[in-house]
Amino acid sequence: MAKAAAAPEAPTTVFIWGIANLERETVDGFVFTAHYTVTAEDGTYSSGAYGSIGFERPENLIPFADLTQELVVSWVQEALGGDEKINEIQAALQGQLDEQRHPSKAAGVPWS
C-alpha cells in the first residue's frame, strides 16, 4: 500500500516591529510621538503596516541617547493596547499574506 504524500507545511510568518522615526522636545528629549512599522514575512510574501502613536510625559525621562528600538517598540505596543491590539494587527497582516498566497479575487477575461 502506498503512503499518502504529506501535506505541505504552512509557511511560518515572522512579524518584525520597528521604529521609523521619533518626534521629541529638544529641551529635554521627551519623545511625544513614535512612528512605527510592522512587517510580516513568510519567506515568499510580505506585508506591512505603518502607524504613529503619541505618548504622555512620564515622571522619569530616559535620556534620548539611551533609548533603544526595543524599548520604544515596547512603549508603542503598550500604548496601542497590549497583546490584544498586537494580535489584531498581526492577524490583519497575516490575512494579507494569506490573500497573496491564495487570492480570493481575480480580473481578466476567459478568451484570448
KOLVOZA-872610 format. One record per residue: residue in one letter; chain; x, y, z of N, C-alpha, C, O, CB in turn. Coordinates in steps of 0.2 Angstrom, whole numbers, always signed. Glycine has a CB too. Layout:
+------+-------+-------+-------+-------+-------+-------+-------+-------+-------+-------+-------+-------+-------+-------+-------+-------+
| dose | kolpa |    nX |    nY |    nZ |   caX |   caY |   caZ |    cX |    cY |    cZ |    oX |    oY |    oZ |   cbX |   cbY |   cbZ |
+------+-------+-------+-------+-------+-------+-------+-------+-------+-------+-------+-------+-------+-------+-------+-------+-------+
|    A |     A |     X |     Y |     Z |     X |     Y |     Z |     X |     Y |     Z |     X |     Y |     Z |     X |     Y |     Z |
...
+------+-------+-------+-------+-------+-------+-------+-------+-------+-------+-------+-------+-------+-------+-------+-------+-------+
//
This chain:
+------+-------+-------+-------+-------+-------+-------+-------+-------+-------+-------+-------+-------+-------+-------+-------+-------+
| dose | kolpa |    nX |    nY |    nZ |   caX |   caY |   caZ |    cX |    cY |    cZ |    oX |    oY |    oZ |   cbX |   cbY |   cbZ |
+------+-------+-------+-------+-------+-------+-------+-------+-------+-------+-------+-------+-------+-------+-------+-------+-------+
|    M |     A |    +4 |    -6 |    +0 |    +0 |    +0 |    +0 |    +4 |    +6 |    +0 |    +9 |    +7 |    +4 |    -5 |    +0 |    +6 |
|    A |     A |    +3 |   +11 |    -4 |    +7 |   +17 |    -5 |    +5 |   +22 |    +0 |    -1 |   +23 |    +2 |    +6 |   +20 |   -12 |
|    K |     A |   +10 |   +25 |    +3 |    +9 |   +30 |    +8 |    +7 |   +37 |    +5 |    +9 |   +39 |    -1 |   +16 |   +32 |   +12 |
|    A |     A |    +2 |   +40 |    +8 |    -1 |   +46 |    +5 |    +5 |   +52 |    +6 |    +8 |   +52 |   +12 |    -7 |   +48 |    +9 |
|    A |     A |    +5 |   +56 |    +2 |   +10 |   +62 |    +2 |    +8 |   +66 |    +8 |    +2 |   +68 |    +9 |   +11 |   +66 |    -4 |
|    A |     A |   +13 |   +68 |   +12 |   +11 |   +73 |   +17 |    +9 |   +80 |   +14 |   +12 |   +82 |    +9 |   +17 |   +74 |   +22 |
|    A |     A |    +5 |   +83 |   +18 |    +3 |   +90 |   +16 |    +8 |   +94 |   +17 |   +12 |   +94 |   +22 |    -4 |   +92 |   +19 |
|    P |     A |    +9 |   +99 |   +12 |   +15 |  +104 |   +13 |   +13 |  +108 |   +20 |    +8 |  +110 |   +21 |   +16 |  +108 |    +7 |
|    E |     A |   +19 |  +109 |   +23 |   +18 |  +113 |   +29 |   +17 |  +121 |   +27 |   +19 |  +123 |   +23 |   +24 |  +113 |   +34 |
|    A |     A |   +12 |  +124 |   +31 |   +11 |  +131 |   +30 |   +17 |  +135 |   +32 |   +21 |  +133 |   +37 |    +5 |  +133 |   +34 |
|    P |     A |   +19 |  +140 |   +28 |   +25 |  +144 |   +30 |   +24 |  +147 |   +37 |   +19 |  +149 |   +39 |   +26 |  +149 |   +24 |
|    T |     A |   +30 |  +148 |   +40 |   +30 |  +152 |   +46 |   +30 |  +159 |   +45 |   +35 |  +161 |   +41 |   +35 |  +149 |   +51 |
|    T |     A |   +26 |  +163 |   +48 |   +26 |  +170 |   +47 |   +30 |  +173 |   +53 |   +29 |  +172 |   +58 |   +19 |  +173 |   +47 |
|    V |     A |   +35 |  +178 |   +51 |   +39 |  +182 |   +56 |   +36 |  +189 |   +56 |   +35 |  +192 |   +50 |   +46 |  +181 |   +54 |
|    F |     A |   +35 |  +192 |   +61 |   +32 |  +199 |   +62 |   +38 |  +203 |   +65 |   +41 |  +201 |   +70 |   +26 |  +199 |   +67 |
|    I |     A |   +40 |  +208 |   +62 |   +45 |  +212 |   +64 |   +42 |  +219 |   +65 |   +40 |  +223 |   +61 |   +51 |  +213 |   +58 |
|    W |     A |   +43 |  +222 |   +71 |   +41 |  +228 |   +73 |   +47 |  +233 |   +73 |   +53 |  +231 |   +76 |   +38 |  +228 |   +81 |
|    G |     A |   +46 |  +239 |   +71 |   +52 |  +243 |   +70 |   +50 |  +251 |   +72 |   +44 |  +252 |   +72 |   +55 |  +243 |   +64 |
|    I |     A |   +54 |  +255 |   +73 |   +53 |  +262 |   +73 |   +56 |  +266 |   +68 |   +62 |  +266 |   +66 |   +56 |  +265 |   +80 |
|    A |     A |   +52 |  +269 |   +64 |   +54 |  +273 |   +58 |   +57 |  +280 |   +60 |   +61 |  +282 |   +57 |   +48 |  +274 |   +53 |
|    N |     A |   +53 |  +283 |   +65 |   +56 |  +290 |   +67 |   +53 |  +291 |   +74 |   +48 |  +288 |   +76 |   +53 |  +295 |   +62 |
|    L |     A |   +56 |  +296 |   +77 |   +53 |  +298 |   +84 |   +53 |  +306 |   +84 |   +57 |  +309 |   +80 |   +58 |  +296 |   +90 |
|    E |     A |   +48 |  +309 |   +87 |   +47 |  +316 |   +87 |   +48 |  +317 |   +95 |   +45 |  +314 |   +99 |   +40 |  +319 |   +85 |
|    R |     A |   +52 |  +322 |   +96 |   +54 |  +324 |  +103 |   +55 |  +331 |  +104 |   +55 |  +335 |  +100 |   +61 |  +321 |  +105 |
|    E |     A |   +54 |  +333 |  +111 |   +56 |  +340 |  +113 |   +63 |  +341 |  +113 |   +67 |  +337 |  +117 |   +52 |  +342 |  +119 |
|    T |     A |   +66 |  +346 |  +111 |   +73 |  +347 |  +111 |   +76 |  +349 |  +117 |   +82 |  +348 |  +119 |   +75 |  +352 |  +105 |
|    V |     A |   +72 |  +352 |  +122 |   +74 |  +354 |  +128 |   +76 |  +349 |  +133 |   +81 |  +349 |  +136 |   +68 |  +358 |  +132 |
|    D |     A |   +72 |  +343 |  +133 |   +74 |  +338 |  +137 |   +74 |  +331 |  +134 |   +75 |  +326 |  +137 |   +69 |  +338 |  +143 |
|    G |     A |   +72 |  +330 |  +128 |   +72 |  +324 |  +124 |   +66 |  +320 |  +125 |   +66 |  +314 |  +123 |   +78 |  +320 |  +126 |
|    F |     A |   +61 |  +323 |  +128 |   +54 |  +319 |  +129 |   +52 |  +317 |  +122 |   +50 |  +321 |  +118 |   +49 |  +323 |  +133 |
|    V |     A |   +51 |  +311 |  +121 |   +48 |  +308 |  +115 |   +40 |  +308 |  +115 |   +37 |  +305 |  +119 |   +51 |  +301 |  +113 |
|    F |     A |   +37 |  +312 |  +111 |   +30 |  +313 |  +112 |   +26 |  +309 |  +106 |   +20 |  +308 |  +107 |   +28 |  +320 |  +111 |
|    T |     A |   +30 |  +307 |  +101 |   +27 |  +303 |   +95 |   +32 |  +298 |   +93 |   +38 |  +300 |   +92 |   +24 |  +308 |   +90 |
|    A |     A |   +29 |  +292 |   +92 |   +34 |  +287 |   +88 |   +30 |  +285 |   +82 |   +24 |  +284 |   +82 |   +35 |  +281 |   +93 |
|    H |     A |   +34 |  +284 |   +76 |   +31 |  +282 |   +70 |   +34 |  +275 |   +69 |   +40 |  +274 |   +69 |   +33 |  +287 |   +64 |
|    Y |     A |   +29 |  +270 |   +69 |   +32 |  +263 |   +69 |   +30 |  +259 |   +63 |   +25 |  +261 |   +59 |   +29 |  +259 |   +75 |
|    T |     A |   +33 |  +254 |   +62 |   +31 |  +249 |   +56 |   +31 |  +242 |   +59 |   +33 |  +240 |   +64 |   +37 |  +249 |   +51 |
|    V |     A |   +26 |  +238 |   +56 |   +26 |  +231 |   +57 |   +26 |  +228 |   +50 |   +22 |  +229 |   +46 |   +19 |  +229 |   +61 |
|    T |     A |   +31 |  +223 |   +50 |   +31 |  +219 |   +43 |   +30 |  +212 |   +45 |   +32 |  +209 |   +50 |   +38 |  +220 |   +40 |
|    A |     A |   +26 |  +209 |   +40 |   +25 |  +201 |   +41 |   +28 |  +198 |   +35 |   +27 |  +200 |   +29 |   +17 |  +200 |   +41 |
|    E |     A |   +32 |  +193 |   +36 |   +36 |  +190 |   +30 |   +35 |  +182 |   +32 |   +36 |  +180 |   +37 |   +43 |  +192 |   +30 |
|    D |     A |   +34 |  +178 |   +26 |   +34 |  +171 |   +27 |   +39 |  +168 |   +22 |   +38 |  +162 |   +21 |   +27 |  +169 |   +25 |
|    G |     A |   +44 |  +171 |   +20 |   +49 |  +168 |   +15 |   +47 |  +169 |    +8 |   +52 |  +169 |    +4 |   +50 |  +161 |   +17 |
|    T |     A |   +41 |  +170 |    +6 |   +39 |  +171 |    -1 |   +35 |  +178 |    -1 |   +36 |  +182 |    -6 |   +34 |  +165 |    -3 |
|    Y |     A |   +31 |  +179 |    +3 |   +26 |  +185 |    +3 |   +28 |  +190 |    +9 |   +31 |  +187 |   +14 |   +19 |  +183 |    +3 |
|    S |     A |   +26 |  +196 |    +8 |   +27 |  +201 |   +14 |   +21 |  +206 |   +14 |   +18 |  +207 |    +8 |   +34 |  +204 |   +14 |
|    S |     A |   +20 |  +209 |   +19 |   +15 |  +214 |   +20 |   +17 |  +218 |   +26 |   +21 |  +216 |   +30 |    +8 |  +211 |   +21 |
|    G |     A |   +15 |  +224 |   +26 |   +17 |  +229 |   +31 |   +12 |  +234 |   +33 |    +7 |  +235 |   +29 |   +23 |  +232 |   +29 |
|    A |     A |   +13 |  +237 |   +39 |    +9 |  +242 |   +41 |   +13 |  +248 |   +44 |   +19 |  +247 |   +46 |    +4 |  +240 |   +46 |
|    Y |     A |   +10 |  +254 |   +44 |   +14 |  +260 |   +47 |    +9 |  +263 |   +51 |    +3 |  +264 |   +49 |   +17 |  +264 |   +41 |
|    G |     A |   +11 |  +266 |   +57 |    +7 |  +270 |   +61 |   +11 |  +275 |   +65 |   +17 |  +274 |   +66 |    +3 |  +265 |   +65 |
|    S |     A |    +7 |  +279 |   +69 |   +10 |  +284 |   +73 |    +6 |  +284 |   +80 |    +0 |  +283 |   +79 |   +10 |  +291 |   +70 |
|    I |     A |    +9 |  +285 |   +85 |    +6 |  +285 |   +92 |    +9 |  +290 |   +96 |   +16 |  +291 |   +96 |    +6 |  +278 |   +95 |
|    G |     A |    +5 |  +293 |  +100 |    +8 |  +298 |  +105 |    +9 |  +296 |  +112 |    +5 |  +291 |  +113 |    +4 |  +305 |  +105 |
|    F |     A |   +13 |  +299 |  +116 |   +14 |  +297 |  +122 |   +13 |  +302 |  +127 |   +14 |  +308 |  +126 |   +22 |  +294 |  +123 |
|    E |     A |   +11 |  +300 |  +133 |   +11 |  +305 |  +139 |   +17 |  +306 |  +142 |   +22 |  +302 |  +142 |    +5 |  +303 |  +144 |
|    R |     A |   +19 |  +312 |  +145 |   +25 |  +313 |  +148 |   +26 |  +309 |  +154 |   +22 |  +309 |  +158 |   +26 |  +321 |  +149 |
|    P |     A |   +31 |  +305 |  +154 |   +32 |  +301 |  +160 |   +35 |  +305 |  +166 |   +38 |  +310 |  +165 |   +37 |  +295 |  +159 |
|    E |     A |   +35 |  +302 |  +172 |   +38 |  +306 |  +178 |   +45 |  +306 |  +177 |   +49 |  +311 |  +179 |   +36 |  +302 |  +184 |
|    N |     A |   +48 |  +300 |  +175 |   +56 |  +300 |  +174 |   +57 |  +299 |  +167 |   +56 |  +294 |  +164 |   +58 |  +294 |  +179 |
|    L |     A |   +61 |  +304 |  +164 |   +63 |  +303 |  +157 |   +69 |  +299 |  +156 |   +74 |  +300 |  +160 |   +64 |  +310 |  +154 |
|    I |     A |   +69 |  +295 |  +151 |   +75 |  +291 |  +149 |   +79 |  +296 |  +144 |   +76 |  +298 |  +140 |   +74 |  +284 |  +146 |
|    P |     A |   +85 |  +297 |  +145 |   +89 |  +302 |  +141 |   +88 |  +299 |  +133 |   +88 |  +293 |  +132 |   +96 |  +302 |  +142 |
|    F |     A |   +87 |  +304 |  +129 |   +85 |  +302 |  +122 |   +91 |  +297 |  +119 |   +89 |  +292 |  +116 |   +85 |  +308 |  +118 |
|    A |     A |   +97 |  +299 |  +121 |  +103 |  +295 |  +118 |  +103 |  +288 |  +121 |  +106 |  +283 |  +118 |  +109 |  +298 |  +120 |
|    D |     A |   +99 |  +287 |  +126 |   +99 |  +280 |  +129 |   +93 |  +276 |  +127 |   +93 |  +270 |  +129 |   +99 |  +281 |  +137 |
|    L |     A |   +89 |  +278 |  +123 |   +83 |  +274 |  +120 |   +86 |  +269 |  +115 |   +90 |  +270 |  +111 |   +78 |  +279 |  +117 |
|    T |     A |   +82 |  +263 |  +115 |   +84 |  +258 |  +111 |   +77 |  +257 |  +107 |   +72 |  +258 |  +109 |   +86 |  +252 |  +114 |
|    Q |     A |   +78 |  +254 |  +101 |   +72 |  +252 |   +97 |   +68 |  +247 |  +101 |   +62 |  +248 |  +100 |   +74 |  +249 |   +90 |
|    E |     A |   +71 |  +243 |  +104 |   +67 |  +238 |  +108 |   +63 |  +241 |  +113 |   +57 |  +239 |  +114 |   +71 |  +232 |  +111 |
|    L |     A |   +65 |  +246 |  +117 |   +62 |  +249 |  +122 |   +56 |  +253 |  +119 |   +50 |  +253 |  +121 |   +67 |  +254 |  +126 |
|    V |     A |   +57 |  +257 |  +114 |   +52 |  +261 |  +111 |   +47 |  +257 |  +108 |   +41 |  +259 |  +108 |   +55 |  +266 |  +105 |
|    V |     A |   +48 |  +251 |  +105 |   +43 |  +247 |  +102 |   +39 |  +244 |  +108 |   +33 |  +244 |  +107 |   +47 |  +240 |   +98 |
|    S |     A |   +42 |  +243 |  +114 |   +38 |  +241 |  +119 |   +33 |  +246 |  +121 |   +27 |  +245 |  +123 |   +42 |  +238 |  +125 |
|    W |     A |   +35 |  +252 |  +121 |   +31 |  +258 |  +123 |   +25 |  +258 |  +118 |   +19 |  +259 |  +120 |   +35 |  +265 |  +123 |
|    V |     A |   +27 |  +258 |  +111 |   +22 |  +258 |  +106 |   +16 |  +252 |  +107 |   +10 |  +254 |  +107 |   +25 |  +257 |   +99 |
|    Q |     A |   +19 |  +246 |  +108 |   +14 |  +241 |  +109 |   +10 |  +242 |  +115 |    +4 |  +240 |  +115 |   +18 |  +234 |  +110 |
|    E |     A |   +13 |  +244 |  +121 |    +9 |  +246 |  +127 |    +3 |  +251 |  +125 |    -2 |  +250 |  +127 |   +13 |  +248 |  +132 |
|    A |     A |    +6 |  +256 |  +122 |    +1 |  +262 |  +121 |    -4 |  +260 |  +116 |   -10 |  +263 |  +116 |    +5 |  +268 |  +118 |
|    L |     A |    -3 |  +255 |  +111 |    -8 |  +253 |  +107 |   -14 |  +249 |  +110 |   -19 |  +248 |  +108 |    -5 |  +249 |  +101 |
|    G |     A |   -12 |  +246 |  +116 |   -17 |  +242 |  +119 |   -14 |  +235 |  +121 |   -18 |  +231 |  +123 |   -23 |  +241 |  +115 |
|    G |     A |    -8 |  +234 |  +121 |    -5 |  +227 |  +123 |    -6 |  +222 |  +118 |    -7 |  +223 |  +112 |    -8 |  +226 |  +130 |
|    D |     A |    -6 |  +216 |  +121 |    -7 |  +209 |  +117 |   -13 |  +209 |  +112 |   -12 |  +207 |  +107 |    -7 |  +204 |  +121 |
|    E |     A |   -19 |  +212 |  +115 |   -25 |  +211 |  +111 |   -24 |  +215 |  +104 |   -26 |  +213 |   +99 |   -31 |  +214 |  +115 |
|    K |     A |   -21 |  +221 |  +105 |   -20 |  +225 |   +99 |   -15 |  +223 |   +94 |   -15 |  +223 |   +88 |   -19 |  +233 |  +100 |
|    I |     A |    -9 |  +220 |   +97 |    -4 |  +217 |   +94 |    -6 |  +211 |   +90 |    -5 |  +211 |   +84 |    +2 |  +215 |   +99 |
|    N |     A |   -10 |  +207 |   +93 |   -13 |  +201 |   +89 |   -18 |  +203 |   +84 |   -18 |  +200 |   +78 |   -17 |  +197 |   +94 |
|    E |     A |   -21 |  +209 |   +85 |   -26 |  +211 |   +79 |   -22 |  +214 |   +73 |   -24 |  +212 |   +68 |   -30 |  +217 |   +82 |
|    I |     A |   -17 |  +217 |   +75 |   -13 |  +220 |   +69 |    -9 |  +214 |   +65 |    -9 |  +214 |   +59 |    -7 |  +225 |   +72 |
|    Q |     A |    -6 |  +210 |   +69 |    -3 |  +204 |   +66 |    -8 |  +199 |   +62 |    -6 |  +197 |   +57 |    +1 |  +200 |   +71 |
|    A |     A |   -14 |  +199 |   +65 |   -19 |  +194 |   +61 |   -21 |  +198 |   +55 |   -22 |  +194 |   +50 |   -25 |  +193 |   +66 |
|    A |     A |   -21 |  +204 |   +55 |   -23 |  +208 |   +48 |   -17 |  +207 |   +43 |   -19 |  +206 |   +37 |   -24 |  +215 |   +50 |
|    L |     A |   -11 |  +208 |   +46 |    -6 |  +207 |   +41 |    -5 |  +199 |   +39 |    -4 |  +198 |   +33 |    +1 |  +208 |   +44 |
|    Q |     A |    -7 |  +195 |   +43 |    -7 |  +188 |   +41 |   -12 |  +187 |   +36 |   -11 |  +183 |   +31 |    -8 |  +183 |   +47 |
|    G |     A |   -18 |  +190 |   +37 |   -23 |  +189 |   +32 |   -21 |  +192 |   +25 |   -23 |  +189 |   +20 |   -29 |  +193 |   +34 |
|    Q |     A |   -17 |  +197 |   +25 |   -15 |  +200 |   +18 |   -10 |  +195 |   +15 |   -10 |  +194 |    +9 |   -11 |  +206 |   +20 |
|    L |     A |    -6 |  +191 |   +19 |    -1 |  +186 |   +17 |    -5 |  +181 |   +14 |    -4 |  +178 |    +8 |    +4 |  +184 |   +22 |
|    D |     A |   -10 |  +178 |   +17 |   -15 |  +173 |   +15 |   -18 |  +175 |    +9 |   -19 |  +170 |    +4 |   -20 |  +171 |   +21 |
|    E |     A |   -20 |  +181 |    +8 |   -23 |  +183 |    +2 |   -18 |  +183 |    -4 |   -20 |  +181 |   -10 |   -26 |  +190 |    +3 |
|    Q |     A |   -12 |  +185 |    -3 |    -7 |  +185 |    -8 |    -6 |  +177 |   -10 |    -5 |  +176 |   -16 |    +0 |  +188 |    -5 |
|    R |     A |    -5 |  +173 |    -5 |    -4 |  +166 |    -7 |   -10 |  +162 |   -10 |    -9 |  +159 |   -15 |    -2 |  +162 |    +0 |
|    H |     A |   -16 |  +164 |    -8 |   -22 |  +161 |   -11 |   -27 |  +166 |   -13 |   -32 |  +167 |    -9 |   -25 |  +155 |    -6 |
|    P |     A |   -26 |  +170 |   -18 |   -31 |  +176 |   -20 |   -38 |  +174 |   -20 |   -40 |  +168 |   -23 |   -29 |  +179 |   -26 |
|    S |     A |   -42 |  +178 |   -17 |   -50 |  +176 |   -17 |   -53 |  +180 |   -23 |   -59 |  +179 |   -24 |   -53 |  +178 |   -11 |
|    K |     A |   -49 |  +185 |   -26 |   -52 |  +188 |   -32 |   -47 |  +189 |   -38 |   -41 |  +188 |   -36 |   -54 |  +196 |   -30 |
|    A |     A |   -49 |  +189 |   -44 |   -45 |  +190 |   -49 |   -49 |  +194 |   -55 |   -55 |  +195 |   -54 |   -43 |  +183 |   -52 |
|    A |     A |   -45 |  +196 |   -60 |   -48 |  +200 |   -65 |   -45 |  +197 |   -72 |   -40 |  +194 |   -72 |   -45 |  +208 |   -65 |
|    G |     A |   -49 |  +198 |   -77 |   -47 |  +196 |   -83 |   -53 |  +193 |   -87 |   -59 |  +193 |   -85 |   -42 |  +190 |   -83 |
|    V |     A |   -52 |  +191 |   -93 |   -57 |  +188 |   -97 |   -55 |  +181 |   -99 |   -49 |  +179 |   -99 |   -58 |  +192 |  -104 |
|    P |     A |   -60 |  +176 |  -100 |   -58 |  +169 |  -102 |   -56 |  +168 |  -109 |   -55 |  +162 |  -111 |   -64 |  +165 |  -100 |
|    W |     A |   -56 |  +173 |  -113 |   -54 |  +172 |  -120 |   -47 |  +175 |  -122 |   -45 |  +180 |  -118 |   -59 |  +174 |  -125 |
|    S |     A |   -44 |  +174 |  -127 |   -38 |  +177 |  -129 |   -39 |  +182 |  -134 |   -34 |  +185 |  -136 |   -33 |  +172 |  -131 |
+------+-------+-------+-------+-------+-------+-------+-------+-------+-------+-------+-------+-------+-------+-------+-------+-------+
//
